[in-house]
Amino acid sequence: MSSTLTPFAAAGDIVGLRIAPTLVEFSSGVHALLAGINIGLTVTAGAGTVTTLAGLAVDVLTAQTGTTNAASLYVVGAPTGATNNYSVWLGSGNIRMTGSIGTNVAPQTTGPSVDLSTSTSLTFRGGTTNTVFRDNSGGTALVNIGDTGIVTLSVGPLLVSTAAPATPAAKSLYEDSIVKGWVDFNTAGGINDDLNVSSVTDNGVGDWTINWAVGFTGAQYSVTCAITVDPNALATIFGVSATNTITTGACRVLSSTVAGVLTDPTGTTPRMFVTAIGNN
């Protein structure tokens, strides 16, 4: 066979080897496999070692100037006529990928990735129960998407870094729409439970300062206050201090009677609740 091939026509295809057998199915029974090429490699052990073993290896090729697309392995398309038709079918085992896969002409170069064009969608389909994204070791499940659509984060928090626009989209979650801190505390400043609160300072009767563990990016955030009610006592007003501005790291709250006199809430176990929403 000649090692140099020249087409008869200017636009003709050039192939080094073409295998196009005609396979005739038998009149009965089931053929387990019909294949144009079946590679069954046998390796006899010796004293040497092997870096890479492959049933089929394709060397790196260099495309000439003017070539539009080049591929070491090119599948023209999927077969037709079967119940299930696949361009590539991996019967078992794993696929190792150190490059990118996708339709984007400029894939990422920092590691394996899936890169798609703007008009292409990507679908992940799990088994009968869920789709799982794991860490580098493959052992720890980071994100679990159940077959009912429930998303579970097994490790780490959900980070939302998009600020809400002037007109927020319906049913959307933004950075400044998430509760960033709350506390349940008593009149002495003791914390029953909290999120992102380092301490509660008791400034005196009816006066407390909520100190955030991680401060807000600015002093413009929303604070909501609530208090347990004693049906046998006078009405109590509980809210943010009007004379002490909210700061990035703290918020001062007051409890007073309707007449404006500072007082601690009454009851068997009075509790106060403060919730803050904003950017931090």
Secondary structure, DSSP 8 states (H G I E B T S, - for coil): --S----SSTT----S----------SSS--S---S----------SS--S---SS--------TT-S---SS-------SSSS--SS---SS----SSEEES-SS--SSS-EEE--TT--------SSEEEEE-TTS-SEEEEEETTS-EEE-SS---------SS--TT---GGGSEEEEEEE-TTS-EEEEESEEEEEEEETTEEEEEESS--SSS--EEEEEE---TTS--EEEEE-SSS---SSEEEEEEEETTS-B----SSS--EEEEEES--
